[in-house]
Amino acid sequence: MSVKPILLLGDPRLRLRGEPVTSFGKSLHTLLDDLTHTMRDAPGVGLAAPQIGEPLAACVIEVSKNLHELVNPRIVRAEGDDRDLEGCLSIPGYAAYVTRREKVWVVAQDRKGRKIKVAGSGLLGRALQHELDHLDGKLYIDYLDSLEEELLPVGRGDDDDDGDGSDGGDTEDEGRSTRVRTPALA
């Protein structure tokens, strides 16, 4: 298990579709372990194989200490709408409000090829949709009408604390915008 470099916006490999996984042996297990280790090191909520240069349909998501390893995942049902801040490890330093489905149901395979089902709302639901988008070569910024107007600079909460007790929300302060704080999904 090792930490891999995460591809950044502009790398054409981020736009490749993840190919279906057909072999559930040691190489897939190593990939899933590397994804988990890299995601936790970043830190992030999820990470898809294309983000580390592996064009395969595999991703990991960890919410509330529950790790989900998803191979060949697909959304089979979705309902409602939810608009919230979203970030990405491949686009560090920025976030945007993105509308996604409120709840999704996903069918996938585990590391041994067994069929699994995951339902998620809130952060898990958003992360599921975000990671499955990566497997289709899509980024959250593709949902935005204008990068200049909708993309917000973000901080992790420790690099911009000036001790004034403010929450770091996106407010105007003497003509400059302050950073918002949001977790990077993947």
Secondary structure as the mmCIF struct_conf table of DSSP 4:
data_model
#
loop_
_struct_conf.conf_type_id
_struct_conf.id
_struct_conf.beg_label_comp_id
_struct_conf.beg_label_asym_id
_struct_conf.beg_label_seq_id
_struct_conf.end_label_comp_id
_struct_conf.end_label_asym_id
_struct_conf.end_label_seq_id
HELX_LH_PP_P HELX_LH_PP_P1 PRO A 5 LEU A 7
TURN_TY1_P TURN_TY1_P1 LEU A 9 GLY A 10
HELX_RH_3T_P HELX_RH_3T_P1 PRO A 12 ARG A 15
BEND BEND1 LEU A 16 LEU A 16
HELX_LH_PP_P HELX_LH_PP_P2 ARG A 17 GLY A 18
STRN STRN1 GLU A 19 GLU A 19
HELX_LH_PP_P HELX_LH_PP_P3 PRO A 20 VAL A 21
BEND BEND2 GLY A 25 GLY A 25
HELX_RH_AL_P HELX_RH_AL_P1 LYS A 26 ASP A 41
TURN_TY1_P TURN_TY1_P2 ALA A 42 PRO A 43
BEND BEND3 VAL A 45 VAL A 45
STRN STRN2 GLY A 46 ALA A 48
HELX_RH_3T_P HELX_RH_3T_P2 ALA A 49 ILE A 52
TURN_TY1_P TURN_TY1_P3 GLY A 53 GLY A 53
STRN STRN3 LEU A 56 LEU A 56
BEND BEND4 ALA A 57 ALA A 57
STRN STRN4 ALA A 58 VAL A 63
TURN_TY1_P TURN_TY1_P4 SER A 64 LYS A 65
STRN STRN5 ASN A 66 GLY A 87
TURN_TY1_P TURN_TY1_P5 LEU A 89 SER A 90
BEND BEND5 ILE A 91 ILE A 91
TURN_TY1_P TURN_TY1_P6 PRO A 92 GLY A 93
STRN STRN6 TYR A 94 GLN A 109
TURN_TY1_P TURN_TY1_P7 ARG A 111 LYS A 112
BEND BEND6 GLY A 113 GLY A 113
STRN STRN7 LYS A 115 SER A 121
HELX_RH_AL_P HELX_RH_AL_P2 GLY A 122 LEU A 135
TURN_TY1_P TURN_TY1_P8 ASP A 136 GLY A 137
HELX_RH_3T_P HELX_RH_3T_P3 TYR A 140 TYR A 143
BEND BEND7 ASP A 145 ASP A 145
HELX_RH_AL_P HELX_RH_AL_P3 LEU A 147 GLU A 150
STRN STRN8 LEU A 152 GLY A 155
BEND BEND8 GLY A 157 ASP A 160
BEND BEND9 GLY A 163 ASP A 164
BEND BEND10 ASP A 170 ASP A 170
STRN STRN9 GLU A 172 ASP A 173
TURN_TY1_P TURN_TY1_P9 GLU A 174 GLY A 175
STRN STRN10 ARG A 176 SER A 177
HELX_LH_PP_P HELX_LH_PP_P4 THR A 178 ARG A 179
STRN STRN11 VAL A 180 ARG A 181
STRN STRN12 ALA A 184 ALA A 184
#
